[in-house]
Amino acid sequence: MKISSRSVVDPFIVMDVMEAARAAEAAGHHIIHMEVGQPGTAAPAGARTALAAAMQDQAMGYTVALGLPELRARIARLYNDWYGVTLDPARVIVTPGSSGAFILAFTTLFDAGARVGLGEPGYPSYRQTLSALDLAPVGIQTSAQNRLQPVASELKGLGLDGLICASPANPSGTMLDKGAMEGLIGACADQGISFISDEIYHGIQYEGRAVSALEISDDVYVINSFSKYFSMTGWRVGWMIVPDDHVRVIERLAQNMFICPSHASQIVALAAMECGDELEANMVIYRENRRLMLEGLPKAGFDKIAPPDGAFYIYADVSGITDDSRALAAEILDQAGVAVTPGLDFDHVRGVGTLRFSYARATVDIVEGLARLQAFMQERPKSKE
């Protein structure tokens, strides 16, 4: 049988790195994982306990397509707690991870062939999901001067139908302040561009707090997830906030595409939102890991980095070391036993000269990983490949 042209998308390179690391571990090697954006902690203990209790008397069957009403109401309350935004729970849509939210958002907002802008470097699955839906991703090469975030002036002349922005961003960890967010949302409104705000790393911030697009406008899509701050990557549950008049449209799509999010995962998510002490204890780990990375990476020779405002990544310019980041990442895995992600995942143009380091794991792993990187770089020839 033939395959569709829509299915021809690039691999998610970090997943390939994860597989290479798994194979190395299966062969008996001890690997330090700095490749994947996944907390080293489990879902909060209180959340897991809540699920164990619920499973004794609930069948874990279908829920309504938009998610458990009590979870939607609790998510709405989060926006008041974090941002001072009063939100109608009816606008909250629970999804199968943020990935499900992107599919629903892109399908709702854009017809085939629509042009959707995304900052580069940026999360690679934006581009691949857009392509698989017969949409046209339009890369916007961001600058270090703008902390690798798109700015309003860069939208002119691109003929965009949509724009997706992430703050804190993956892979850079940089954030948009309120003025920058207002500028982007205002420019999109003036040009008839649908604005999608990826806020999946909210809650994980170090210098000030992240700004939600909902603080500026209700005529936006906001996507978030329980994966990062709530430490629930494998549970695959996220959410989306949309304008009132889009809810029924999305509900019809969600009914047919997904039926509903996982019932069990929604129970865990609801309970996780009451586990603030445990979640903030995770933040203590991330802050210490960030400090260690900002101190230790330059000692290893990775000194062209921007301190992240949020998330748990360091994005390093290694163009003075190599012009093949994928080969360098493979070399680091093979010789140092540290898994890192080549920048090609995030930027097809400049990613040959960048690496992303994740510091989401236990602090003991970060210390060991930095020691291995320093030893590897000391022994490695200094000339550019």
C-alpha positions as CSV (number, residue, x, y, z in Angstrom):
1,M,0.0,0.0,0.0
2,K,1.1,3.6,-0.6
3,I,1.7,6.0,2.2
4,S,0.4,9.6,2.2
5,S,2.7,12.6,1.6
6,R,1.4,14.0,4.8
7,S,3.0,11.1,6.7
8,V,6.5,12.1,5.6
9,V,7.8,14.0,8.6
10,D,11.2,14.2,10.2
11,P,11.9,12.0,13.2
12,F,11.8,13.5,16.7
13,I,15.6,13.3,17.2
14,V,15.5,13.3,21.0
15,M,13.5,10.1,20.8
16,D,16.2,8.6,18.6
17,V,18.8,9.7,21.2
18,M,16.7,8.1,24.0
19,E,16.6,4.8,22.0
20,A,20.4,4.9,21.5
21,A,20.8,5.6,25.3
22,R,18.5,2.7,26.0
23,A,20.5,0.4,23.8
24,A,23.7,1.5,25.5
25,E,22.2,0.7,28.9
26,A,21.0,-2.7,27.7
27,A,24.6,-3.4,26.8
28,G,25.7,-2.7,30.4
29,H,26.7,1.0,30.2
30,H,25.7,3.6,32.8
31,I,24.1,6.5,31.0
32,I,23.4,10.0,32.4
33,H,20.2,11.3,30.8
34,M,20.4,15.0,29.8
35,E,18.5,14.5,26.5
36,V,14.9,14.3,27.4
37,G,12.6,16.9,28.9
38,Q,11.1,14.6,31.5
39,P,11.1,15.2,35.3
40,G,13.1,12.5,37.2
41,T,10.3,12.4,39.8
42,A,7.1,10.4,39.6
43,A,3.6,11.9,39.8
44,P,3.0,13.4,43.2
45,A,2.5,10.7,45.9
46,G,-0.9,12.2,46.9
47,A,-2.1,11.9,43.3
48,R,-1.1,8.3,43.0
49,T,-2.8,7.5,46.3
50,A,-6.0,9.1,45.0
51,L,-6.0,6.9,41.9
52,A,-5.4,3.8,44.0
53,A,-8.5,4.6,46.0
54,A,-10.6,5.5,43.0
55,M,-9.8,2.3,41.3
56,Q,-11.5,0.3,44.1
57,D,-14.9,1.6,43.2
58,Q,-14.8,3.2,39.8
59,A,-14.7,1.5,36.4
60,M,-12.5,4.0,34.8
61,G,-14.7,4.2,31.8
62,Y,-15.3,7.0,29.3
63,T,-15.6,10.5,30.6
64,V,-17.3,13.3,28.7
65,A,-15.2,14.4,25.7
66,L,-14.1,17.7,27.3
67,G,-12.9,16.1,30.5
68,L,-14.2,15.6,34.1
69,P,-16.2,18.7,35.1
70,E,-14.4,18.9,38.5
71,L,-11.0,18.8,36.8
72,R,-12.0,21.6,34.4
73,A,-13.2,23.7,37.3
74,R,-10.0,23.1,39.2
75,I,-7.9,24.1,36.2
76,A,-10.0,27.3,35.9
77,R,-9.2,28.1,39.5
78,L,-5.5,27.7,38.8
79,Y,-5.6,30.7,36.5
80,N,-7.0,32.8,39.3
81,D,-4.4,31.5,41.7
82,W,-1.4,32.0,39.3
83,Y,-2.4,34.9,37.2
84,G,-5.4,36.6,38.8
85,V,-7.5,35.7,35.8
86,T,-11.2,34.8,36.3
87,L,-11.9,31.9,33.9
88,D,-15.2,30.1,33.0
89,P,-14.6,26.4,33.4
90,A,-16.6,25.9,30.2
91,R,-13.7,27.2,28.2
92,V,-11.3,24.5,29.6
93,I,-10.8,21.4,27.5
94,V,-8.9,18.5,28.9
95,T,-6.9,16.7,26.3
96,P,-4.7,13.6,25.8
97,G,-1.5,15.4,26.6
98,S,-0.6,18.8,25.1
99,S,0.0,16.8,21.9
100,G,-3.7,16.2,21.6
101,A,-4.4,19.9,22.3
102,F,-2.1,20.9,19.4
103,I,-4.0,18.5,17.0
104,L,-7.3,19.9,18.1
105,A,-6.1,23.5,17.9
106,F,-4.5,23.2,14.5
107,T,-7.6,21.3,13.1
108,T,-10.0,23.9,14.5
109,L,-8.2,27.0,13.5
110,F,-6.7,26.3,10.1
111,D,-7.7,24.9,6.7
112,A,-5.3,22.9,4.6
113,G,-2.4,25.0,3.3
114,A,-2.6,27.6,6.1
115,R,0.7,29.2,7.1
116,V,1.6,28.9,10.8
117,G,4.6,30.7,12.2
118,L,6.8,29.3,14.8
119,G,10.0,30.6,16.3
120,E,13.3,28.7,15.7
121,P,14.8,27.2,17.7
122,G,11.5,25.7,18.8
123,Y,9.8,22.5,19.8
124,P,10.1,20.2,16.7
125,S,6.7,18.5,16.9
126,Y,5.0,21.8,16.1
127,R,6.4,21.6,12.6
128,Q,5.9,17.9,12.1
129,T,2.3,18.0,13.4
130,L,1.5,21.0,11.2
131,S,2.9,19.2,8.2
132,A,1.0,16.0,8.9
133,L,-2.2,18.1,8.9
134,D,-1.4,19.6,5.5
135,L,-0.5,22.9,7.0
136,A,2.6,25.0,6.2
137,P,5.0,25.6,9.1
138,V,6.8,28.9,8.6
139,G,10.1,29.1,10.6
140,I,11.0,32.5,12.1
141,Q,14.7,32.6,12.8
142,T,14.9,34.3,16.2
143,S,17.9,36.2,17.5
144,A,20.0,36.0,20.7
145,Q,19.3,39.7,21.1
146,N,15.6,38.8,21.5
147,R,16.5,35.9,23.7
148,L,15.5,33.4,21.0
149,Q,11.9,34.5,21.0
150,P,9.9,35.9,18.1
151,V,9.0,39.6,18.1
152,A,6.1,41.5,16.6
153,S,8.1,43.2,13.8
154,E,9.2,39.8,12.4
155,L,5.6,38.9,11.5
156,K,5.2,41.5,8.7
157,G,5.2,40.1,5.2
158,L,5.0,36.5,6.2
159,G,1.4,36.0,5.2
160,L,0.7,34.0,8.4
161,D,-2.7,32.5,9.4
162,G,-1.4,31.5,12.8
163,L,1.5,31.9,15.2
164,I,2.5,29.6,18.0
165,C,4.8,30.8,20.8
166,A,6.2,29.1,23.9
167,S,7.2,30.9,27.0
168,P,9.2,29.4,28.8
169,A,10.5,28.0,25.5
170,N,11.9,24.7,24.6
171,P,14.9,24.4,24.0
172,S,16.1,27.8,25.3
173,G,14.1,28.2,28.5
174,T,13.6,31.9,27.8
175,M,10.4,33.8,28.5
176,L,8.3,36.6,27.0
177,D,7.7,39.4,29.4
178,K,4.3,41.1,29.4
179,G,5.2,43.8,27.0
180,A,6.6,41.3,24.5
181,M,3.6,39.1,24.8
182,E,1.3,42.1,24.3
183,G,3.2,43.1,21.3
184,L,2.9,39.7,19.6
185,I,-0.8,39.3,20.5
186,G,-1.5,42.8,19.3
187,A,0.3,42.3,16.0
188,C,-1.5,39.0,15.4
189,A,-4.9,40.7,16.1
190,D,-4.1,43.5,13.7
191,Q,-3.1,41.0,10.9
192,G,-5.8,38.5,11.5
193,I,-3.4,35.9,12.8
194,S,-4.6,33.3,15.3
195,F,-2.4,33.2,18.4
196,I,-1.6,30.0,20.2
197,S,0.4,30.2,23.5
198,D,2.2,27.1,24.6
199,E,2.5,27.4,28.4
200,I,3.5,23.9,29.2
201,Y,6.5,24.9,31.3
202,H,4.5,27.4,33.5
203,G,5.2,26.8,37.1
204,I,8.9,26.1,36.4
205,Q,10.5,29.5,36.4
206,Y,13.4,31.1,38.2
207,E,13.5,34.8,37.4
208,G,10.0,36.2,38.0
209,R,6.9,34.4,36.8
210,A,5.7,33.4,33.4
211,V,3.0,35.6,31.8
212,S,-0.1,33.8,30.4
213,A,-1.6,35.0,27.2
214,L,-5.0,35.0,29.0
215,E,-3.8,38.0,31.0
216,I,-3.8,40.0,27.8
217,S,-6.6,38.6,25.7
218,D,-9.5,36.1,25.6
219,D,-9.2,35.7,21.9
220,V,-6.3,33.3,22.0
221,Y,-5.7,29.6,22.5
222,V,-3.6,28.6,25.5
223,I,-2.2,25.1,25.8
224,N,-0.8,23.5,28.9
225,S,-0.1,20.1,30.3
226,F,0.4,18.1,33.5
227,S,3.6,16.7,32.1
228,K,6.2,19.2,33.4
229,Y,5.4,21.1,36.6
230,F,3.1,18.4,37.7
231,S,5.6,15.6,36.8
232,M,3.2,13.5,34.9
233,T,4.7,13.0,31.4
234,G,3.7,9.4,30.9
235,W,0.1,9.9,32.1
236,R,-0.6,11.9,28.9
237,V,-3.1,14.5,30.1
238,G,-3.1,18.2,29.2
239,W,-5.6,21.0,28.7
240,M,-6.5,23.9,26.4
241,I,-8.3,27.2,27.0
242,V,-10.2,28.6,24.0
243,P,-12.7,31.4,23.3
244,D,-16.3,30.6,24.3
245,D,-17.6,30.2,20.7
246,H,-14.9,27.6,19.9
247,V,-15.8,25.1,22.6
248,R,-18.5,23.3,20.8
249,V,-16.5,23.0,17.6
250,I,-13.6,21.5,19.5
251,E,-16.0,19.2,21.5
252,R,-17.2,17.7,18.2
253,L,-13.7,17.1,17.0
254,A,-12.6,15.7,20.4
255,Q,-15.5,13.3,20.5
256,N,-14.5,11.8,17.2
257,M,-10.7,12.0,17.4
258,F,-10.1,10.9,21.0
259,I,-13.5,10.1,22.6
260,C,-12.1,11.4,25.8
261,P,-8.8,11.7,27.8
262,S,-7.8,8.9,30.0
263,H,-10.1,8.7,33.0
264,A,-7.4,7.4,35.3
265,S,-5.0,10.2,34.3
266,Q,-7.6,12.8,34.9
267,I,-8.1,11.5,38.5
268,V,-4.3,11.7,39.0
269,A,-4.2,15.2,37.5
270,L,-7.0,16.5,39.8
271,A,-5.3,15.2,42.9
272,A,-1.9,16.5,41.7
273,M,-3.2,20.0,41.8
274,E,-3.5,19.7,45.5
275,C,0.1,18.5,46.1
276,G,1.7,21.9,46.1
277,D,4.3,21.1,48.8
278,E,5.7,18.1,46.8
279,L,5.7,20.1,43.5
280,E,7.6,22.9,45.1
281,A,10.1,20.5,46.5
282,N,10.7,19.5,42.9
283,M,11.4,23.1,42.1
284,V,14.1,23.2,44.8
285,I,15.8,20.4,42.8
286,Y,15.5,22.2,39.5
287,R,16.9,25.4,40.9
288,E,20.0,23.6,42.3
289,N,20.4,21.7,39.0
290,R,20.2,25.0,37.0
291,R,22.9,26.5,39.3
292,L,25.1,23.5,38.8
293,M,24.6,23.6,35.0
294,L,25.3,27.3,34.6
295,E,28.5,26.8,36.7
296,G,29.6,23.5,35.2
297,L,28.9,23.7,31.5
298,P,31.3,26.6,30.9
299,K,34.0,24.6,32.7
300,A,33.4,21.9,30.1
301,G,33.8,24.3,27.3
302,F,30.1,25.0,26.6
303,D,30.2,28.6,27.5
304,K,27.9,30.2,24.9
305,I,24.6,29.8,26.7
306,A,21.8,32.0,27.8
307,P,20.6,31.5,31.4
308,P,17.1,30.0,31.2
309,D,14.2,31.9,32.8
310,G,12.2,28.7,33.1
311,A,11.8,25.1,32.0
312,F,14.8,22.8,32.6
313,Y,17.1,23.2,29.6
314,I,20.3,24.8,28.6
315,Y,20.7,25.6,24.9
316,A,24.3,25.9,24.0
317,D,26.0,27.3,20.9
318,V,28.7,24.8,20.0
319,S,29.4,26.1,16.5
320,G,33.0,26.8,17.6
321,I,33.4,23.1,18.4
322,T,31.5,21.4,15.6
323,D,29.4,21.9,12.5
324,D,27.6,18.5,13.1
325,S,25.7,18.6,16.4
326,R,24.3,15.1,15.8
327,A,27.7,13.6,15.4
328,L,28.9,15.4,18.5
329,A,25.9,14.2,20.5
330,A,26.6,10.6,19.4
331,E,30.3,11.0,20.4
332,I,29.3,12.3,23.8
333,L,27.0,9.4,24.3
334,D,29.5,6.8,23.2
335,Q,32.6,8.2,24.9
336,A,31.2,10.0,27.9
337,G,28.0,8.1,28.6
338,V,25.9,11.3,28.6
339,A,22.9,11.6,26.4
340,V,22.3,15.1,25.0
341,T,20.1,16.4,22.2
342,P,21.5,17.9,19.0
343,G,20.1,21.2,18.0
344,L,18.9,19.9,14.7
345,D,15.7,18.9,16.5
346,F,14.9,22.5,17.1
347,D,16.4,24.5,14.3
348,H,17.0,23.1,10.8
349,V,19.2,26.0,9.9
350,R,21.4,26.7,12.9
351,G,20.9,23.5,14.8
352,V,24.1,21.9,13.3
353,G,25.9,24.1,15.8
354,T,23.9,23.8,19.0
355,L,23.1,21.2,21.7
356,R,20.4,21.1,24.3
357,F,21.1,19.9,27.8
358,S,18.2,18.9,30.1
359,Y,18.6,19.2,33.9
360,A,15.3,17.6,34.9
361,R,16.8,14.6,36.6
362,A,18.1,14.0,40.1
363,T,20.9,16.4,41.2
364,V,23.3,13.4,41.7
365,D,22.9,12.7,38.0
366,I,23.6,16.3,37.1
367,V,26.8,16.3,39.1
368,E,28.0,13.1,37.5
369,G,27.0,14.2,34.0
370,L,28.9,17.5,34.3
371,A,32.0,15.7,35.6
372,R,31.8,13.3,32.6
373,L,31.3,16.2,30.1
374,Q,34.3,18.1,31.6
375,A,36.5,15.0,31.3
376,F,35.4,14.3,27.8
377,M,36.0,17.8,26.5
378,Q,39.4,18.0,28.1
379,E,40.5,14.8,26.3
380,R,38.8,15.7,23.0
381,P,40.8,17.5,20.2
382,K,40.2,21.2,20.3
383,S,40.0,21.7,16.6
384,K,36.5,22.1,14.9
385,E,35.4,19.0,13.1
